[in-house]
Amino acid sequence: MKNTPKIVILNQELVRDKLRQKKYDDVCLSSWGHLDEFIQFITSFGIFSMLAQLGLTTGHSGIPVILLAMLAFVKPLFGIKFDDNIKYLFQDCHVLRLLGFNFEQIENGYSKRTTVNGCKPIHPNTLRNFLSTLGYKETTGLLVKVVRKLFQLGLIRGHNFCTDTKIIFKDSPSYEFAKKVFDYKGKHKNRRGYKVSIIQHVKSKIVVAVIITSANVSDKNLLLTTVRHAVTILGPDVIKTLIFDKGYWDGKTLFKLKVHYGIDFIIPAKANLNVTKRIKKLAQKEGFEKIKPGLEIAHFKQITDAPNYKGELRAIVVKDRNFKKKRKTNQPVYAYLTSLSWDNALAVYQGYKQRWVIENNAIKELCQYWIFEDVHCTKFNAIRAHIMFSVIMFNLHILFKSKYGRRFTEKSIAVKKAPGFVPSYVIVYWGDYFGIFDIKEYTEILSAGNKEPP
């Protein structure tokens, strides 16, 4: 005879007491944000239909592909860094039901090893083995379909984009295709890893293209490959201006970017280039235009001696007192090169400052909140799938928060029952009991006796 499902009983006062006693260890995952809305949103967006269109219709080890894919998607949502920690999801029936598990699957649950009665459906290797079976078509193809749909919805408006790379260090030689690279930010030694090249839309913060290679590939060699991938996804004439750092400087590559793709660029000039030394001296000689207190710019409208660049460029030389606020020595001078025909020097400088979007709202956020770097499977297919799924969840979360995402979240039963103007509530579980609190009351309980909530 099968066991009956576990019944959870509402006991508001008991949960309140446990929270006041600072006993948070058994607080269930069900209290994490608007999880039910986001799960419904993913399904309504059509992400599983996209996987089916890519030919991913069969699961692994007898488990349906929808369940395995959902487990992979919720890893960045819950910050589950290790596949072994998937087992903690099986402590919460509510979460598993949201993910699509039925009561029999929940009861069979998670197993570390084969038992006398046979191996249970989910074990530590199930998810990583599933990810290892996914090729370029399934992982990159899913990102392509998601970005194209976001573009069709109108989220990607404006033609300014920025690009950068992130090295994911994995020092073990067992990682597939991981090559050595000089770690200039660490202990100055060769380390193994992968390099991820990203192009992001400045206004919407959506990541539109991702290329993954071994870490020893230089940024300038990745530029055209990543741009070609982004143009294939979005179509021609969508990317008008691309902003990147000086590591991408290569005259031949930038000339191809301008001529073949029609994309303008803004890039800092390397200090050791002759053209940089020349325009800095010329700016000191001819003087700077004072834009505002602490900011002076000199503008040069014809630069023909940029190395290996056959066309003409424009340049600005900038004195910005606020660029390095902690600097106490002499004010630094920076030079920037651009193929744009703008006559406004301040507009060029403000345009380049948009590059910090990809540092703060893509790479930093992906690494800190979407477990972008936490790859623990040594197979390259699984590593690529992990990175792509993290980026996809990052993009869908942007849509989820926007007004455009309303058309998908409105399909959720929970949203229909609780419209946006109703005060927010949080469900907190303690053992076999749970309580439903107003978010203000919940914060006050947590902060009781403390200056700030933990």
C-alpha positions in Angstrom: 0.0 0.0 0.0 1.4 3.4 -1.0 2.1 6.0 1.6 -0.3 9.0 1.7 1.3 12.4 0.9 2.6 14.4 3.8 0.1 16.9 5.1 1.3 20.3 6.2 -0.8 22.2 8.8 -1.2 25.9 9.2 0.0 27.0 12.6 0.8 30.7 12.5 1.8 31.2 16.1 4.3 28.3 16.1 6.0 29.6 13.1 6.2 33.1 14.6 7.8 31.7 17.7 10.4 29.8 15.8 11.3 32.9 13.7 11.6 35.0 16.9 14.0 32.3 18.3 16.2 32.7 15.1 15.7 29.1 14.2 15.9 29.4 10.4 17.6 26.1 9.5 14.4 24.3 8.5 12.7 27.2 6.7 11.5 25.5 3.5 12.4 26.5 -0.1 8.7 27.3 -0.8 9.1 30.7 0.9 11.6 31.8 -1.8 10.1 34.7 -3.6 7.4 34.3 -6.3 8.6 30.9 -7.3 5.2 29.7 -8.5 4.8 32.7 -10.7 8.2 32.3 -12.3 7.8 28.5 -12.9 4.5 29.2 -14.6 6.2 32.1 -16.5 8.9 29.7 -17.9 6.3 27.3 -19.1 4.1 30.0 -20.6 7.0 31.5 -22.4 7.3 28.2 -24.3 10.8 27.2 -23.3 9.9 23.4 -23.4 8.4 23.8 -26.9 11.7 25.3 -28.0 13.6 22.3 -26.6 11.2 20.0 -28.5 11.8 22.0 -31.7 15.5 21.5 -31.2 15.0 17.7 -31.1 15.3 17.3 -27.3 12.3 15.0 -26.6 13.8 12.1 -24.6 15.1 12.3 -21.1 17.9 10.3 -19.4 17.8 7.2 -17.2 14.1 6.9 -17.8 13.3 10.4 -16.4 11.3 12.8 -18.7 13.2 15.6 -20.3 10.9 18.2 -18.8 11.8 17.3 -15.2 15.6 17.1 -15.9 15.5 20.4 -17.8 13.5 22.1 -15.0 16.1 20.9 -12.4 18.8 22.4 -14.6 16.8 25.7 -14.9 16.2 26.0 -11.1 19.8 25.5 -10.1 20.7 29.2 -10.8 17.3 30.3 -9.3 18.1 28.6 -6.0 21.8 29.1 -6.2 22.5 25.4 -6.1 26.2 25.2 -6.9 26.7 21.5 -6.7 24.6 18.9 -8.5 24.8 16.8 -5.3 22.8 19.5 -3.5 19.8 18.8 -5.8 18.8 16.5 -3.0 17.7 19.4 -0.8 14.9 20.1 -3.3 13.4 16.8 -2.3 12.9 18.1 1.3 10.2 20.4 -0.1 7.2 18.7 -1.7 5.7 22.1 -2.7 8.7 23.0 -4.8 8.8 19.6 -6.5 5.2 19.8 -7.4 5.8 23.2 -8.9 8.6 21.7 -11.0 6.3 19.0 -12.4 7.0 16.0 -10.1 4.1 13.8 -9.2 3.6 12.3 -5.7 5.1 8.9 -6.7 8.2 10.5 -8.1 8.6 12.6 -5.0 8.2 9.6 -2.8 10.9 7.7 -4.8 12.9 10.8 -4.7 16.6 11.2 -4.4 19.2 8.4 -3.9 22.9 8.4 -3.4 23.4 4.8 -4.4 21.6 1.7 -5.7 19.7 0.1 -2.9 18.2 -3.4 -2.5 15.0 -2.3 -4.0 16.7 -0.7 -7.0 18.1 2.7 -7.8 15.8 5.7 -7.2 15.1 8.1 -10.1 17.4 11.0 -9.1 20.9 10.6 -7.9 24.0 12.9 -8.1 25.0 11.9 -11.6 21.6 12.0 -13.2 21.6 15.7 -13.9 25.2 16.1 -14.9 25.0 13.0 -17.2 21.9 14.6 -18.8 23.8 17.9 -19.4 26.7 15.9 -20.8 24.4 14.6 -23.5 23.4 18.0 -24.7 25.3 19.3 -27.7 25.8 22.7 -29.3 22.4 22.5 -31.1 20.4 22.0 -27.9 22.2 24.5 -25.6 23.2 27.4 -27.9 20.1 26.8 -30.0 17.9 27.4 -27.0 19.6 30.7 -26.3 19.2 31.7 -29.9 15.4 31.0 -29.8 15.0 32.8 -26.4 16.9 35.9 -27.6 15.0 36.0 -30.9 11.7 35.9 -29.0 12.8 38.6 -26.7 13.7 40.7 -29.7 10.3 40.1 -31.3 8.6 41.2 -28.0 10.3 44.5 -28.4 12.7 44.4 -25.4 15.8 45.0 -27.5 15.3 48.6 -28.5 18.3 50.8 -29.3 21.5 50.0 -31.2 24.2 50.3 -28.5 25.8 47.0 -27.3 28.8 46.2 -25.3 31.1 43.1 -25.2 33.5 41.6 -22.7 35.0 38.3 -21.7 35.1 36.3 -18.5 37.6 33.6 -17.6 36.3 30.7 -15.6 39.3 29.1 -13.9 39.3 25.3 -13.5 42.8 24.2 -12.4 42.2 20.5 -12.6 43.6 18.9 -15.8 40.6 16.6 -15.9 38.4 19.4 -17.3 37.8 18.8 -21.0 39.4 21.4 -23.4 40.5 23.6 -20.5 43.8 25.3 -21.5 46.4 27.3 -19.5 46.3 31.0 -19.4 48.3 33.7 -17.4 46.3 34.8 -14.4 47.3 38.4 -14.2 44.8 39.2 -11.5 45.8 36.3 -9.2 49.2 34.9 -8.2 50.8 35.5 -11.6 50.9 31.9 -12.7 49.4 29.8 -15.4 46.0 28.4 -14.7 43.6 26.3 -16.7 40.1 27.4 -17.6 37.5 28.6 -20.2 36.8 32.0 -21.6 33.2 33.2 -22.1 32.7 36.0 -24.6 29.4 38.0 -24.1 27.6 40.6 -26.1 24.9 42.5 -24.1 22.3 45.1 -25.1 23.0 48.3 -23.1 19.5 49.5 -22.5 17.6 46.2 -21.7 20.6 44.4 -20.2 19.8 41.3 -22.2 22.7 39.0 -23.2 22.3 38.4 -26.9 25.3 36.2 -27.7 27.6 33.8 -25.8 30.7 32.1 -27.2 32.7 29.6 -25.0 36.3 28.7 -25.8 39.4 27.6 -24.0 41.0 30.3 -21.9 44.1 30.8 -24.0 42.1 32.5 -26.9 42.7 36.2 -27.0 39.9 38.7 -26.8 40.6 40.3 -30.2 40.4 36.8 -31.8 37.0 36.3 -30.3 35.5 39.6 -31.3 34.4 38.9 -34.8 33.2 35.4 -33.9 31.0 36.7 -31.2 29.7 39.6 -33.4 29.0 37.1 -36.2 27.0 35.0 -33.7 25.0 38.1 -32.5 24.3 39.3 -36.1 23.0 35.8 -37.0 20.6 35.9 -34.0 19.3 39.5 -34.3 19.8 40.1 -38.0 21.8 42.9 -39.8 21.6 46.5 -38.9 20.5 45.9 -35.3 23.9 46.4 -33.7 25.1 49.9 -34.7 27.7 50.6 -32.0 29.8 48.2 -30.0 31.7 49.3 -26.9 34.6 47.3 -25.4 37.9 47.6 -23.5 41.4 48.0 -24.9 42.1 44.3 -24.8 40.2 44.1 -28.1 42.5 46.5 -29.9 43.6 45.1 -33.3 43.5 47.4 -36.3 42.7 44.7 -38.9 39.9 43.2 -36.8 38.3 46.6 -36.0 38.5 47.6 -39.7 36.7 44.4 -40.6 34.1 45.2 -37.9 33.5 48.6 -39.5 33.6 47.6 -43.2 32.0 44.1 -43.2 29.4 44.5 -40.5 28.8 48.2 -40.5 29.3 48.4 -36.8 31.0 51.4 -35.2 33.0 51.1 -32.0 34.4 53.0 -29.0 37.6 51.7 -27.4 40.3 53.0 -25.0 43.6 53.6 -26.8 46.5 51.6 -25.4 49.1 53.8 -23.7 52.1 52.3 -25.6 50.7 53.1 -29.0 52.4 55.9 -30.9 49.1 57.5 -31.8 48.1 57.6 -28.1 51.4 59.3 -27.1 51.0 61.8 -30.0 47.4 62.9 -29.3 48.1 63.2 -25.5 51.0 65.6 -26.2 48.9 67.5 -28.7 46.1 67.8 -26.2 48.5 69.2 -23.6 49.9 71.7 -26.2 46.5 72.9 -27.6 44.6 72.7 -24.4 41.4 70.9 -23.2 37.8 72.0 -23.4 36.4 72.4 -19.9 33.1 70.5 -19.9 32.3 70.8 -16.2 34.3 71.0 -12.9 36.7 68.1 -12.9 36.1 67.0 -16.5 38.1 68.3 -19.5 38.1 66.8 -23.0 40.2 67.4 -26.1 38.6 66.2 -29.4 40.5 65.2 -32.6 38.4 64.6 -35.7 41.0 63.0 -38.0 43.2 60.2 -36.9 45.0 58.4 -39.7 48.0 56.8 -37.9 46.2 54.1 -35.9 48.3 50.9 -36.3 46.9 48.5 -39.0 43.7 50.5 -39.3 43.2 51.6 -42.9 40.4 54.1 -42.4 40.1 57.3 -40.4 39.2 57.5 -36.7 38.3 60.1 -34.2 39.8 60.5 -30.8 39.2 62.2 -27.5 41.7 62.8 -24.7 40.0 63.0 -21.3 40.9 64.4 -17.8 38.3 63.1 -15.4 38.9 63.8 -11.7 36.1 61.4 -10.7 37.2 58.5 -12.9 39.4 57.1 -10.1 37.9 58.5 -6.8 40.5 56.8 -4.6 43.4 58.1 -6.6 45.4 60.7 -4.6 48.3 61.3 -7.1 48.2 63.4 -10.3 45.1 63.3 -12.4 45.4 60.6 -15.1 44.8 61.3 -18.8 43.0 58.7 -20.9 42.6 58.5 -24.7 39.7 56.9 -26.6 39.4 56.0 -30.3 36.1 55.7 -32.2 34.8 55.2 -35.7 31.7 57.3 -34.9 31.3 60.6 -36.8 30.0 62.4 -33.7 31.2 66.0 -33.3 30.2 66.0 -29.6 33.2 64.9 -27.5 31.2 64.5 -24.3 28.7 62.2 -26.2 31.6 59.9 -27.1 32.9 59.8 -23.6 29.4 59.2 -22.1 28.9 56.5 -24.8 32.0 54.6 -23.6 31.0 54.8 -20.0 28.0 52.5 -20.9 30.6 49.7 -21.1 30.3 49.4 -17.3 26.8 47.9 -17.8 28.3 44.6 -18.9 30.7 44.6 -15.9 28.0 45.3 -13.3 24.8 44.0 -14.8 26.0 41.0 -16.7 29.3 39.4 -15.6 29.2 40.4 -11.9 25.5 39.6 -11.6 25.9 36.3 -13.4 28.8 35.2 -11.2 27.4 36.3 -7.9 23.7 35.4 -8.3 23.3 33.0 -11.2 26.2 30.5 -10.4 27.8 31.3 -13.7 31.2 30.1 -12.6 30.2 27.2 -10.4 30.8 24.4 -13.0 31.7 21.1 -11.4 31.3 18.6 -14.3 34.5 18.0 -16.3 32.7 17.4 -19.6 32.6 20.4 -22.0 29.0 19.7 -23.1 27.8 19.9 -19.5 29.9 23.1 -18.9 28.5 24.8 -21.9 24.9 23.7 -20.9 25.4 25.1 -17.4 26.7 28.5 -18.7 23.9 28.7 -21.4 21.1 27.8 -18.9 22.4 30.4 -16.4 22.4 33.1 -19.2 18.9 32.0 -20.3 17.5 32.3 -16.8 19.2 35.7 -16.4 17.5 36.9 -19.6 14.1 35.4 -18.7 14.3 37.1 -15.3 14.7 40.4 -17.1 11.6 39.7 -19.1 9.8 38.5 -15.9 10.4 41.9 -14.2 9.4 44.0 -17.2 6.0 45.1 -18.4 6.3 42.8 -21.4 6.5 39.8 -19.1 3.0 40.5 -17.8 1.4 38.7 -20.7 3.1 35.5 -19.6 2.8 35.9 -15.8 -1.0 36.6 -16.2 -1.4 33.0 -17.3 -0.4 31.9 -13.8 -3.3 31.0 -11.5 -1.5 32.4 -8.6 -1.2 35.8 -10.3 -4.9 35.8 -11.1 -5.8 35.1 -7.5 -3.3 37.8 -6.3 -3.2 40.8 -8.6 -0.2 43.2 -8.4 -1.9 45.7 -6.1 -2.5 43.2 -3.3 0.1 43.4 -0.5 3.0 40.9 -0.8 2.9 37.9 1.5 5.5 35.2 2.2 4.9 31.6 3.2 7.3 30.3 5.8 7.5 26.6 6.7 8.6 25.0 10.0 8.6 21.3 10.2 5.1 20.1 9.5 3.6 23.7 9.9 3.6 26.9 7.9 2.5 30.5 8.4 1.5 33.2 5.9 2.8 36.6 6.8 2.6 40.1 5.5 6.1 41.0 4.2 6.3 43.9 6.6 5.4 41.7 9.6 7.8 39.0 8.5 10.6 41.6 8.3 9.8 42.9 11.8 9.9 39.3 13.2 13.3 38.6 11.7 14.7 41.9 12.9 13.3 41.6 16.4 16.2 42.5 18.7 18.5 43.4 15.8 19.1 46.7 14.1 18.7 45.1 10.7 17.2 41.9 9.4 19.7 39.1 8.9 
